[in-house]
Amino acid sequence: HVGCLVVVEAVSGGRLLVGVLTDRDIVTAIVARGADPALLRVGDAMGDELLTVNEEASVHHALALMRHRHVRR
């Protein structure tokens, strides 16, 4: 029941957000193309155009950004 994973890269002193992998990414990038998932890496399918907001932003603002960019997750 997981539809989305946050992808991070190890950097000195922590982790850096580099992308998001959704169940839809897997279907469109791997299954629909007939690719072998055992031969691919998360980076081959993940979305890397990140939309972020500050934790102090209002939920209304975040929702407006998501709607404008057609982001579901």
C-alpha positions as CSV (number, residue, x, y, z in Angstrom):
1,H,0.0,0.0,0.0
2,V,2.9,2.4,-0.8
3,G,2.4,4.6,-3.8
4,C,5.5,6.8,-3.5
5,L,9.1,6.6,-2.3
6,V,11.4,9.5,-1.6
7,V,14.8,9.0,-3.1
8,V,17.8,10.4,-1.3
9,E,21.6,10.5,-2.0
10,A,24.1,10.2,0.8
11,V,26.2,13.3,1.2
12,S,28.7,14.3,3.8
13,G,26.8,14.7,7.0
14,G,23.4,13.6,5.8
15,R,21.1,13.0,2.9
16,L,20.0,15.0,-0.1
17,L,16.6,14.7,-1.7
18,V,17.1,13.8,-5.4
19,G,13.8,12.4,-6.6
20,V,10.6,10.6,-6.1
21,L,9.6,7.1,-7.4
22,T,5.9,6.5,-7.7
23,D,3.9,3.3,-8.6
24,R,3.0,5.2,-11.8
25,D,6.7,5.8,-12.7
26,I,7.2,2.0,-12.4
27,V,4.3,1.2,-14.7
28,T,5.1,3.8,-17.4
29,A,8.9,3.5,-17.3
30,I,9.3,-0.2,-16.8
31,V,6.2,-2.3,-17.3
32,A,4.8,-0.5,-20.3
33,R,8.2,-0.6,-22.1
34,G,8.7,-4.3,-21.4
35,A,11.9,-3.6,-19.5
36,D,13.3,-6.1,-17.0
37,P,13.0,-4.4,-13.6
38,A,16.0,-6.5,-12.3
39,L,18.2,-4.7,-14.8
40,L,17.1,-1.2,-14.0
41,R,17.8,1.1,-11.1
42,V,15.5,3.5,-9.3
43,G,17.2,6.4,-11.1
44,D,16.1,5.0,-14.4
45,A,12.4,5.5,-13.5
46,M,12.2,8.2,-10.8
47,G,10.9,11.7,-11.3
48,D,13.6,14.3,-10.6
49,E,11.7,17.5,-11.1
50,L,11.0,18.2,-7.5
51,L,8.4,20.6,-6.2
52,T,9.1,21.6,-2.7
53,V,7.7,24.0,-0.1
54,N,8.9,25.3,3.2
55,E,7.4,23.6,6.2
56,E,6.0,26.9,7.3
57,A,4.0,27.3,4.0
58,S,0.2,26.9,4.3
59,V,-1.5,23.7,3.2
60,H,-3.6,25.9,0.9
61,H,-0.4,27.2,-0.8
62,A,1.0,23.7,-1.2
63,L,-2.2,22.4,-2.7
64,A,-2.3,25.4,-5.1
65,L,1.2,24.6,-6.3
66,M,0.4,20.9,-6.7
67,R,-2.7,21.7,-8.7
68,H,-0.8,24.1,-10.9
69,R,2.0,21.6,-11.7
70,H,-0.4,18.6,-11.9
71,V,1.3,16.8,-9.0
72,R,-0.7,14.1,-7.3
73,R,1.9,12.8,-4.8
